[in-house]
Amino acid sequence: MPPSAKSISPEDRVAALQARIDEALPSLVEGRSPAVLYEAVEHVLRAGGKRVRPVLLLLVAEAHGASIDRALPAALAVEVFHNFTLVHDDLMDDDEERRGGPTVHAKWNAGTAVLTGDLMMGLSYDLLGRVEGVDAEALYSVYHPMVEHLCAGQALDASFETEATVSVDAYLDMIDRKTGALLAAAFELGGIIGGAAASRRERLNEAGRLVGRAFQIQDDLLDLTAHTEDWGRGVGGDLVAGKKTFLTLRALEQTEGAEHDWFARLVTDGGLPRDDVAEARDRMAALGIFDEAREAVATYTDKAYDRLGGLPDTAATDTLHWLLDRMKARDH
């Protein structure tokens, strides 16, 4: 007899769900032609990743009584959509590496990257329509607005590069769209599949948005505090690229005079020299910005917990809380 669900640790449950998603993703397009297109799609789907969004969806659905099998197509839809956005993000930013391998436009060309992303977006819609026992319109009523919000967030993020002044509030609004929209949809889709009431679905959506804020601010923080070997990219890359993040915007808001001018080079010069990253880290630490960022991550995560209040006491709920704690404390 297999061990009960309660006897399996949350870490093992998440690992099992990640493995199932990793196995299912490339099989969606294996053997399809023309190879010039589908090889690129399979390249993306085999590239790995934390699979946070689909795992969250599966856990929310299971916490509401749905089986993993029934919710899996929606989880795959969310992950395929997420990877589609990365393909186009890499093209827009001209990034040549993703998850330790070449990006699609670097390995093939820009046209293939556009087509790969387009096909993956269509595949995500097809997958969402495969969920059994659920009104597809209810699912699409969440999915369609998510697409619009995410695209708006990406546009805002790109526009920030040329704006001299961006407030932290404006940055958080951008996060709510670019990062939070898909997480909010993942939470709400899980609730719909599990038969959650409308009032519960609204709270699930809000929980996902708050998790998105925590996730992105933690990402901003790790850009300066992660161990290089775990982070997978150069520490301080956002500073060198002149990106406006929670940390850099708080530094600009808090400082004045010569101290402000030192950080303002992020905007006026399009980034800091690599040799100045260590000093920037020391200056931010002295200003208390790292502590403020950690507090923001904890606060938004706690607010997400509050929105999740009332979930049944199940292994899925325990695992969901464990995963949110793990995301809050992640170091890469």
N, C-alpha and C positions, 0 to 999 in steps of 0.2 A: 504494500500500500504506500503510495507516495506521501511525503510529509505534508501536513496541513499548510495552508497558505500562511498562517500566523507563525509557523515555525521557520519559515524562510526569511532570512535577514533582508531588510530593505535594500542593502547594497547588492545582494544577489538577485533580488527581484528586478532592480533597475538594469543590472547587467544582462539578465535574461531577455528583457524587453529590447534593449539595445541590440543584442545579438539577433533577435528575430527581425528587427527592422533592417539591420545590415544585410541579412540574408535575402530579404524580400525585395529590397530596392533594385539591385542590378537585374534581377529576374524579370522585372517589368519590361525590359527592352532587349533582353538577350536574344540573339538570332534574328533581329529585325534588320531590314535593309531600307535604304542604301547605307552601307557601312560608313560612308563619309559623314553621315549625320549621326547615326545611332552609336557609333564608337565614341563619339564625343559625349553623348548623353551618358553612356555607361561609364565613361571615364569620370564624370562628375559624381555619379551615384556610388561608385566604388571608392571614392576618395576619403571616406570616413567622416568623422565628426562626432560630437557628443550626443546627438539625437535628442536634445532636451525637449524640443517642442512636441515631437510625436510621443515621447514617453509621458510627458505631462498630460497630453490628451487621453492616452490610454488609461492612465491612473484615475483621472477625473471620471471617465466613462465607467470604469470598473467600480469606483467608489459609489456610483449611483446605480449599480446593479447590472450594467451591461458586460457582456463577455469581451475578452480581448479580441477574439476572432471577429466579432461583429464590428468592433471599433477600428480594427486594423486598417481598412482601406482609407478611412479619414486621417489616421495617423500618417500613413504613407503620403497622402495628398498634401498634408501640411509640410512634411519634410521635402518632398519634391518641389513644392512651391518655394520653400526657403532656399533650396539650392539653386533654383532658377534665378532668384534675386542676386545670389552671389556671383553667378556667371555674368550677369549684366553689370553688377557693381564693379567686378574686376575689369571689365571692358571700359567702363566709364572712367575708372581710376587708373587705367593702364597698368594694373598690377600683374606681374608675371608669375607669381607663385601663390598657391593656395594649398594649405594642409600638407606642405612638404613636397608638392608636385606642381607641374606647370599648369597655369590657367588655360582655359579652352582657347582663347584668342592667341595665347603664346604658343601653344602646341599645334594649333591649326591656323586659324585666321579670324579676323573680326566678323566676317560674314557668317562663319560657322558658329561663332559664339552667339550671335543674334538669333540664328535659327535654333540652336540648342536651347536657349532660354525660352524662346517662343513655344517649342515643342513641349518642354517641361511644364510650362504654365498650362497648356492644354491638357497634358497628362494628369496634372493635379486635379483639374475640374472633373475629368473622367473618373478618377479614383473616388472622389467625393460622392459621385453619383452611384457608386457600387455598394454603399452602405445599405444593408438590408434592414427592413423593419422600421425605417425612419422616413418621414416625408422629406424628399430631396429638397423641396422648396424651403423648408425650415433651415436646412444646412446652407443652401446658397444665399439665403437672406442674411446670413452672417458673413459668408465668404466674399460676396460682391463688395460690400462696404470696406472690408479689410483690404482688398486690393487697391481701392481708391486711396484709403488712408496711408497705406504703405508707400505708394508711388508719390503721394504728396510729401511724405516725410523724407523720401530720398531727394526730391526736388529742393526741399528746404535745406537739407544737409549740404547739397551742392552749392546753393545760393550763399550759405554762410561763408564759403571760402572767399568771396569777394566783398563781404560786408565788413566795414571797419569796426562796428560795434554790434555785438550780439549779447543779449541778456541771458542769464541762467534760466529764467522762466521761458524764454523763447527756445532755448536748447531742450528743456524738459518737454515742451510741446512737440518738438521735432522727434524726441525719443518715443513719446506716446504714439506717434504715427509710424516711424520707421522700424522701431524695435517692438514697441508694445502692441501694435495692431495684430500681428500674427500670433503673439503669445495670448492676447485676449481672445482671439478667434479659437485658438487651440483649446483653451479652457471652456469656452462656451459650447463649442462643437461637442466636446466630451460630455457636457451636461445634457445637450439635446439628445445625443445617442442613448444616454442613460435615463431619459425621460424626466429630466429636471423641470420643475415649474418655471414659469416666466420670471418670477421674482428671484429665484435661485440662479437662473441663467444670467441675469443682470449682474449679480454679485460675482459670479464666476468671471464674466468679462472684465469687471473692474479689477479683480484679483490678478488676472493676466496682465493688464496694463501696468499695475504696480510692480509686478515681477519684472516687467520690461524695463522699468526705470532702475530698479535695483541691479539688474543684469548689466545694463549699459554703463552705469556709474562704476560698478565693480570692474568692468572692462577698461574703462578710462583709468582707474586706479592702478590696475595691474600693468598697464603700459609703462608705468614708472617704478613699480615695486616688485614685479614678478622676477623670479629667477630665470635667467635667459634660457637655460636648457629646458625648462618646463614650458616657458611662454611660447616658444616656437618662432619668435620674430624678435628683432632687436628692441631692447628696452629703450623707451624714449622715442620710439618711432613717430608718435603723434606730435611731439614737440618739434622734431626735425622737419616734419611735413607741414608744420604750421596749422595743424588741425585745432579747431575750437572744441574743447571738451569741457566736462564739468570742472575739472581741475584748473585748466588754463583760464576759463572764464571767471572762476572764483578768484584766481590770483589777480586778474585784471580789475575785478570789482573791489578787492580788499586793499589794493596798494595805491600809492600816490607818489608823486615826485620821481626821484631817481629810481626807486624800486619799481614803480609802475612802468617807467620807460624801459627798464631791463626786460620786463615781460612783454611789453608792447611790440618788441621785435618779432614776436610770433606773427603779428599782423602786418607790420610795416615791411619786414624783410622776408615774409613768407615762410618763417620757421627759424629755429635756433640751430647754430652749428652743432654737430654731434659732440664736440668737445665741451659744450656748455650744458649738456644734459645732467651731469652729476651736480653741477651748481644749481641748476633749476630744481632738482629734487631736494637739495638741502634748503633752498629758499622756501619751497612749498611746505616742507616739513616744519620749518620755523614758524610759518604763518598759520599752522594748524590745519592746512587744507586736506592733508591725508586723513586726519582724524575726522574732519567734517564729512569727507566722502564716505568713510566707513560708517559713520553715524547715519548718513542718508541711506546707504544700502540696508542697514539694519531697520531703519524706520519704515522704508517702503516694503520690506519683506514682512515686518510685523503687521502692517496695514493689510497686506495680502492675506496673511493668516486670519485676520479679523473677518475679511470678506468670505473666507472659506469656512467660517464657523457654522456648525450644524451638520457637517458631513457625517454620515454613519461611521461608527467605530469599527472600521474594517482594516485588513492588511493593506489594501490599496490606499486608504486615507493615511495610515501610518507611513507608508512609503512615500506618498506625496509630500508630507511634512518633512520627512528625512531629506528628500531631494531638494526642497527649497532651502533647507538649512545648509546642505552641501553647496548649493549654488551661491549662497551668501558668503560662505567661507572659502570658496575656491581660490586657488593660487596660480591657476593657469587656464 
